[in-house]
């Protein structure tokens, strides 16, 4: 708590006249993040992040700063912890009344946490990986290489997912527009090998998603 109070007090100065409001907020968030990192352990940052994002109202600069700090210590926290923080943060991206400047600050936090999660997605639990792919799609994460990486990882581990999770993942990947021939083939092979586990509706949804990915008649 003392570290957080120090961070907030230290980040209050600055000349807003020289830069736009959004740029100023993002710069302030980065400065605040550095202070938080100096005064907090990885575990205490995770606790702070969950407390911060569990509040109904968000202070965009603090939210972005906490996200940057958590992303910096992601290797010490582990992918499940980072994903848990990310899930709480995205709930605020559609907050009514959030102005453009506040949204940009929050979205910056979303981007840095998403990047950290993607980098360790190979060790995410299957359920969390499936949810993460859908989450990135829904909230319009648009870094092409990151999307491609997590889509490939999900396709590699399709056999670990339930039929409902497979449908969710394939629909999300189709919407991301990052599919390639190898990814399409992996999806078609995994679903075909376990068709008996899928309902007719689920098979139809997978077929539609594969068509959107450029793989018509794959099933």
C-alpha positions as CSV (number, residue, x, y, z in Angstrom):
1,X,0.0,0.0,0.0
2,X,2.8,2.4,0.9
3,X,4.5,1.7,-2.4
4,X,1.2,2.4,-4.3
5,X,0.7,5.7,-2.5
6,X,4.3,6.7,-3.3
7,X,3.8,5.8,-6.9
8,X,0.6,7.8,-7.2
9,X,2.2,10.8,-5.6
10,X,5.3,10.6,-7.7
11,X,3.3,10.4,-11.0
12,X,1.2,13.5,-10.3
13,X,3.5,16.1,-11.9
14,X,3.9,16.8,-15.6
15,X,3.2,19.4,-18.3
16,X,0.0,18.4,-20.1
17,X,0.2,21.4,-22.4
18,X,3.1,20.0,-24.3
19,X,1.5,16.7,-25.4
20,X,-2.0,15.4,-26.1
21,X,-4.0,13.9,-23.3
22,X,-3.8,10.4,-24.5
23,X,0.0,10.5,-25.0
24,X,0.4,12.1,-21.6
25,X,-1.7,9.4,-19.9
26,X,0.3,6.6,-21.5
27,X,3.6,8.2,-20.6
28,X,2.4,8.7,-17.0
29,X,1.3,5.1,-16.9
30,X,4.7,3.9,-17.9
31,X,6.4,6.1,-15.3
32,X,4.0,4.8,-12.6
33,X,4.6,1.2,-13.7
34,X,8.3,1.7,-13.2
35,X,7.7,3.0,-9.7
36,X,5.4,0.1,-8.9
37,X,8.1,-2.4,-10.1
38,X,10.7,-0.8,-7.8
39,X,8.5,-1.0,-4.7
40,X,6.5,-4.3,-5.2
41,X,7.2,-8.0,-5.5
42,X,5.6,-10.0,-8.4
43,X,3.1,-11.6,-6.0
44,X,2.0,-8.2,-4.5
45,X,1.6,-6.8,-8.1
46,X,-0.7,-9.7,-8.9
47,X,-2.7,-9.0,-5.8
48,X,-2.8,-5.3,-6.6
49,X,-3.9,-6.0,-10.2
50,X,-6.8,-8.2,-9.1
51,X,-7.9,-5.7,-6.6
52,X,-7.6,-2.8,-9.1
53,X,-9.5,-4.6,-11.9
54,X,-12.2,-5.9,-9.5
55,X,-13.4,-2.4,-8.9
56,X,-16.4,-1.2,-10.9
57,X,-14.8,2.1,-11.7
58,X,-11.3,2.3,-13.2
59,X,-8.7,4.9,-13.1
60,X,-7.3,4.4,-16.6
61,X,-3.7,5.6,-15.9
62,X,-3.4,3.3,-12.8
63,X,-5.0,0.4,-14.7
64,X,-2.6,0.7,-17.6
65,X,0.4,1.1,-15.2
66,X,-0.6,-2.0,-13.2
67,X,-0.9,-4.0,-16.5
68,X,2.6,-2.9,-17.6
69,X,4.0,-3.9,-14.3
70,X,2.3,-7.3,-14.3
71,X,3.5,-7.9,-17.8
72,X,7.1,-7.1,-16.7
73,X,7.0,-9.8,-14.0
74,X,5.0,-12.3,-16.0
75,X,7.7,-15.0,-16.1
76,X,7.8,-15.0,-12.3
77,X,4.0,-15.2,-12.0
78,X,3.2,-17.8,-14.7
79,X,0.6,-17.9,-17.5
80,X,-2.4,-18.8,-15.5
81,X,-1.9,-15.8,-13.2
82,X,-1.4,-13.4,-16.1
83,X,-4.5,-14.7,-17.9
84,X,-6.5,-14.3,-14.7
85,X,-5.5,-10.6,-14.5
86,X,-6.2,-10.1,-18.2
87,X,-9.7,-11.5,-17.8
88,X,-10.5,-9.0,-15.1
89,X,-9.1,-6.0,-17.1
90,X,-11.0,-6.7,-20.3
91,X,-14.3,-6.4,-18.4
92,X,-13.7,-2.6,-18.3
93,X,-13.0,-2.1,-22.1
94,X,-16.7,-1.6,-22.8
95,X,-17.5,0.5,-19.8
96,X,-20.2,3.1,-20.6
97,X,-19.0,6.6,-20.4
98,X,-15.3,5.8,-20.9
99,X,-13.8,8.5,-23.0
100,X,-11.3,8.0,-25.9
101,X,-8.3,8.9,-23.7
102,X,-9.3,6.6,-20.9
103,X,-10.0,3.8,-23.4
104,X,-6.6,4.1,-25.0
105,X,-4.9,3.8,-21.6
106,X,-6.9,0.8,-20.7
107,X,-6.4,-0.8,-24.1
108,X,-2.6,-0.3,-23.8
109,X,-2.8,-2.3,-20.6
110,X,-4.8,-5.0,-22.4
111,X,-2.2,-5.1,-25.2
112,X,0.8,-5.5,-22.9
113,X,-0.8,-8.3,-20.9
114,X,-2.0,-10.1,-24.0
115,X,1.5,-10.1,-25.4
116,X,2.8,-11.6,-22.2
117,X,0.2,-14.2,-22.1
118,X,0.8,-15.2,-25.8
119,X,4.5,-15.6,-25.2
120,X,3.8,-18.3,-22.6
121,X,0.6,-19.8,-24.2
122,X,2.3,-23.2,-24.7
123,X,1.9,-23.8,-21.0
124,X,-1.6,-22.4,-20.5
125,X,-4.1,-25.0,-19.3
126,X,-6.3,-26.1,-22.2
127,X,-9.4,-24.4,-21.0
128,X,-7.6,-21.1,-20.4
129,X,-6.0,-21.3,-23.9
130,X,-9.3,-21.8,-25.6
131,X,-10.8,-19.0,-23.6
132,X,-7.8,-16.8,-24.4
133,X,-8.1,-17.2,-28.1
134,X,-11.8,-16.2,-27.9
135,X,-11.0,-13.3,-25.6
136,X,-8.4,-11.8,-28.0
137,X,-10.8,-12.1,-30.9
138,X,-13.7,-10.5,-29.1
139,X,-11.7,-7.6,-27.9
140,X,-10.0,-7.0,-31.3
141,X,-6.4,-7.7,-30.4
142,X,-4.7,-6.9,-33.7
143,X,-1.0,-7.6,-33.5
144,X,-0.7,-10.1,-36.4
145,X,2.3,-12.1,-35.2
146,X,0.8,-12.5,-31.7
147,X,-2.5,-13.7,-33.2
148,X,-0.8,-16.1,-35.5
149,X,1.3,-17.5,-32.6
150,X,-1.6,-18.2,-30.4
151,X,-3.7,-19.6,-33.2
152,X,-0.9,-22.0,-34.1
153,X,-0.6,-23.1,-30.5
154,X,-4.3,-23.7,-30.2
155,X,-4.4,-25.7,-33.4
156,X,-1.4,-27.8,-32.2
157,X,-3.4,-28.7,-29.0
158,X,-6.8,-29.2,-30.4
159,X,-7.0,-32.7,-29.1
160,X,-6.8,-31.3,-25.5
161,X,-10.0,-29.3,-26.0
162,X,-13.7,-30.4,-25.6
163,X,-15.9,-30.2,-28.7
164,X,-17.4,-26.9,-27.4
165,X,-13.9,-25.4,-26.9
166,X,-12.8,-26.5,-30.4
167,X,-15.8,-24.8,-31.9
168,X,-15.0,-21.6,-29.9
169,X,-11.4,-21.7,-30.9
170,X,-12.0,-22.4,-34.6
171,X,-14.6,-19.7,-34.9
172,X,-12.3,-17.2,-33.2
173,X,-9.4,-18.1,-35.4
174,X,-11.6,-17.7,-38.5
175,X,-12.5,-14.2,-37.4
176,X,-8.8,-13.3,-36.7
177,X,-8.0,-14.0,-40.4
178,X,-4.6,-15.5,-39.6
179,X,-5.2,-19.1,-40.7
180,X,-2.9,-20.9,-43.1
181,X,-3.0,-24.3,-44.9
182,X,-1.3,-26.2,-42.1
183,X,-3.6,-24.7,-39.4
184,X,-6.7,-25.6,-41.5
185,X,-5.4,-29.2,-42.0
186,X,-4.7,-29.6,-38.2
187,X,-8.3,-28.5,-37.4
188,X,-9.9,-30.7,-40.0
189,X,-7.8,-33.8,-39.0
190,X,-8.5,-33.3,-35.3
191,X,-12.2,-32.9,-35.7
192,X,-12.5,-35.7,-38.3
193,X,-10.7,-38.1,-35.9
194,X,-13.3,-37.5,-33.2
195,X,-16.5,-36.8,-35.1
196,X,-18.5,-39.1,-32.8
197,X,-17.9,-36.6,-30.0
198,X,-19.5,-33.7,-31.8
199,X,-23.1,-32.8,-32.4
200,X,-24.4,-32.1,-35.9
201,X,-24.6,-28.4,-35.0
202,X,-21.0,-28.3,-33.8
203,X,-19.8,-30.0,-36.9
204,X,-21.7,-27.5,-39.0
205,X,-20.2,-24.6,-37.1
206,X,-16.7,-26.0,-37.6
207,X,-17.3,-26.5,-41.3
208,X,-18.5,-22.9,-41.7
209,X,-15.4,-21.6,-39.8
210,X,-13.1,-23.7,-42.0
211,X,-14.7,-22.3,-45.1
212,X,-14.1,-18.8,-43.8
213,X,-10.5,-19.9,-43.3
214,X,-10.3,-20.9,-46.9
215,X,-10.7,-24.6,-46.4
216,X,-14.0,-25.5,-48.0
217,X,-15.0,-29.2,-47.9
218,X,-12.3,-30.0,-45.3
219,X,-14.7,-32.1,-43.2
